């Protein structure tokens, strides 16, 4: 649980009026104080999640320290690349910068919330109408302004006028806090916004590069938060496995993971990757109404955004019912498990991305055409940089790099024969340490399929 933090030194973009009984301003302030004290991030994650974390021996992260660390990472990257600030629309990037949330999935496709992080200056959050209270807990948001939403839904044929008004506000911030530097990093913005900022003399660079590199190295408190998110995810997976009986539909089983995630204060699930029996090959079928039968393999990828906004990205394959697995099911499972074990061992600090994939185990020839698209990928608040393909898929525009301590990556395997009946998906979440690595995910593999 996090207590309300003091506001920054740049104000909240509102005039504090003297208290007059019954005045609109006084009532608004009182309402905002009440709302801030009841913010979900202040109330915490509840008795169930806290008991599970206590049983796992995972301490609570220091959230104010985590927020300051993240802001420092962003500003260091902005300085390194010569930017006056960053303009962020991606709700995951806004979460990283401010640790505040508001209708995360809705604003991901309706750009009505954005944030400006000055390299030398304030963090200004442009939030949805009457949502100023949603960031009062963070301690890193210096000012809240109403967002000018210029998507067509709000602007119609007058969108151009809204764009001009929006861009003028951003340009004023850059001039006020840029120290003569008019270059900013932007993660996502529509072309008419880019054109108007350019017209006002603002130069735009790649905000994704700034944010992905800032998010790359996790602080100790971020790792604690991620551990807690994984514990919550695996508890929900246990509830799924308990519910797995012949006759349950894929959708009904998948709903158990959603229920368990939300009950523990988690946020959303990014995909619908749960399939059974013949729908497990090829991979990437989405969850369906199919009834799961005894003897079916059931494979899934959590892709789960859990407590603290952290991603728990794990995959498992289970056998439904009390029947014995077939030899083919055991063979596929053993290939996948062995590939994961071998490839996880290679994840050591100082190893280059290219060397890592060159030395990685790959599916056998009859499974290679259906291989998973990547061997490894970064993970934090969501799937993150880097993404490392199989060596045969490495091209001249695949970026190289080096594994560093406090990076977290997932290692993946999908094994299904080309034209085969079923397939197996396994994925683990791995922390790179100073001396090697630590597997953060602990949910056991299905022992019947390992036998």
Secondary structure, DSSP 8 states (H G I E B T S, - for coil): --------TT--SS------TT-HHHHHHHHHHHHHHT-HHHH-S-HHHHHHHHHHT-----HHHHHHHHHHHHHHHHHHHT-SEEEE--HHHHHHHH---SSHHHHHHS---EEEEETTS-EEEEESTT-GGGGTTSS---EEEE----SHHHHGGGHHHHHHHHHHHHHHHHHHHSTT--EEEESS--HHHHHHHHHTT-EEEEHHHHHHHHHSS--HHHHHHHHHHHHHHHHHHHHHHHH--TT-BHHHHHHHHHHHHHHTT--EES---EEEGGGGSSS-----S-B--TT-EEEEE--EE-GGG-EE--EEEEE-SSS---HHHHHHHHHHHHHHHHHHHT--TT-BHHHHHHHS----HHHHTT--S-SEEEESSSEEEEEE--GGG--TTS---B--TT-EEEEEEEEE-TT-S-EEEEEEEEEE-SSSEEE-------HHHH-
